[in-house]
Amino acid sequence: MVSGATNRIMLSGYRVYMALFFLFLAAPLFSAALFAFNDSLFPSLPWKGFTLDWFFNDTEPKLGMFNDRRLLRGLYYSFVIASMVSLLSIFVGTCNAFLFVRCEFRAKNFFYILMVLPLIIPGVILGISILVMASNMANGVENSTGIELEFLRPGLLLVVLGQFSFIATICSLVIIARLKKFDIAMEEAAFNLGASRTRVLRTITLPFLRPALIAAGIVAFLVSFENFNTTLFLVGSEAPLTITMYDRMVKVGSTPVLNAVSFVLILGSALLAVLSIAVQRDPDK
């Protein structure tokens, strides 16, 4: 009886803890979403009524996000950067997966550690390091040849390379985990039936990896889209949404239009997260 009572107390305490934990996680998101619909010039209480002006209004002072050219331009650049980073990361991540799962070579563990290393380096350090390296290379070439390498200066390409430096590692780990579950006997059977290596890769191996490729692409897109600390040091005139929002906060202060942007991003991230979970589900279960 004592044991049963103790178990019930522990179970109740665990439920309370989990409720408080998820409340702690959800409260900031709920607050950001709530004030996106507040008919006030400031994202704070008291509540002054429901409005959609911060999404669709086309006049100041309540200029909605879908009519704010600067925010839309930042959203466009974020989408372009995230798409480029995702494609590059999936390609390199797939190559890394085959390299570390299928191949045996000297110092394999050492190179695997090098691949994982960007994940434990702070984004600020990554951003500064890439900026310094690219600037030194551009300055050296310009001083010796007089040729200006614009792509090594802060801008869109450098942001893509900076984010790719650590997002490729995330994609590699996701695809490696999937490839380790692959039954190599399926490829061997196809080879015995006369299939070429390219056809085996196209019809057997890559279809098996498809859920991991899609999931890795979604994760890469989300991580790139919301990245701030690395991007801040590498951005040029093509500022993505995170930098645009930060600049707006510094110069103008917080307004409900930023809450509206946050609400749209929360919805988009949630839909992509659900899609990522869906594509990884075992269809037999």
MOUR-V766433 format. One record per residue. OMEGA is omega in radians with two decimals (NA if undefined). Layout:
# MOUR-V766433
omega: (OMEGA OMEGA)
This chain:
# MOUR-V766433
omega: (3.12 3.13 3.12 3.12 3.11 3.13 3.12 3.11 3.13 3.12 3.11 3.10 3.11 3.13 3.11 3.13 -3.13 3.12 3.12 3.14 -3.12 3.04 3.10 3.13 -3.01 -3.04 3.12 3.13 3.12 3.14 3.13 3.14 -3.08 -3.06 3.03 -3.11 -3.12 -3.12 -3.11 3.12 -3.11 -3.14 -3.10 3.06 0.13 3.09 -3.06 3.09 -3.11 3.10 3.02 -3.09 -3.09 3.03 -2.90 -3.11 -3.07 3.13 3.04 0.07 -3.13 3.14 -3.09 -3.06 -3.11 3.04 3.11 -3.03 -3.10 3.10 3.12 3.09 3.08 3.09 3.12 -3.14 3.10 3.12 3.13 -3.13 -3.10 3.13 3.14 3.14 -3.13 -3.13 3.12 -3.08 3.11 -3.13 -3.12 3.12 3.09 3.09 3.12 -3.14 3.11 -3.14 -3.03 3.13 -3.01 -3.01 3.03 -3.12 -3.12 3.08 -3.13 3.14 3.13 3.14 3.07 3.09 3.09 3.13 -3.09 -3.02 -3.13 -3.12 -3.11 3.08 3.13 -3.13 3.11 3.13 3.10 -3.12 -3.14 -3.10 3.14 3.12 -3.14 3.14 -3.12 3.14 3.11 3.11 -3.14 3.13 3.13 3.12 -3.13 -3.13 -3.07 -3.07 -3.10 -3.13 3.13 3.12 -3.05 -3.08 3.08 3.06 3.13 -3.10 -3.04 -3.08 -3.14 3.06 3.12 -3.14 3.14 3.11 3.13 -3.06 3.12 3.13 3.08 3.10 3.12 3.13 -3.14 -3.11 3.12 -3.10 3.09 -3.14 3.13 -3.08 3.13 3.14 -3.06 3.10 -3.08 3.14 3.12 3.09 -3.12 3.10 3.12 3.08 3.14 3.11 3.04 3.13 3.09 3.14 3.14 -3.12 3.10 3.13 -3.05 -3.01 -3.08 -3.00 -3.10 3.03 3.08 -3.12 -3.03 3.12 3.13 3.12 3.12 3.14 3.12 3.11 3.13 3.12 3.13 -3.14 -3.11 -3.13 3.12 -3.07 -3.07 -3.07 -3.13 -2.95 3.09 -3.09 -3.06 -3.07 -3.02 -3.03 3.05 -3.14 3.14 -3.04 3.06 -2.98 -3.11 3.13 3.11 3.12 3.10 3.12 3.10 3.11 -3.08 -3.02 -3.03 -3.04 -3.09 3.07 -3.12 3.10 3.06 3.03 3.10 3.08 3.13 3.14 3.12 3.13 3.10 3.13 -3.13 3.13 3.14 3.13 3.12 3.11 3.09 3.10 3.12 3.11 -3.08 -3.08 -3.13 -3.14 3.08 -3.09 -3.13 -3.10 NA)
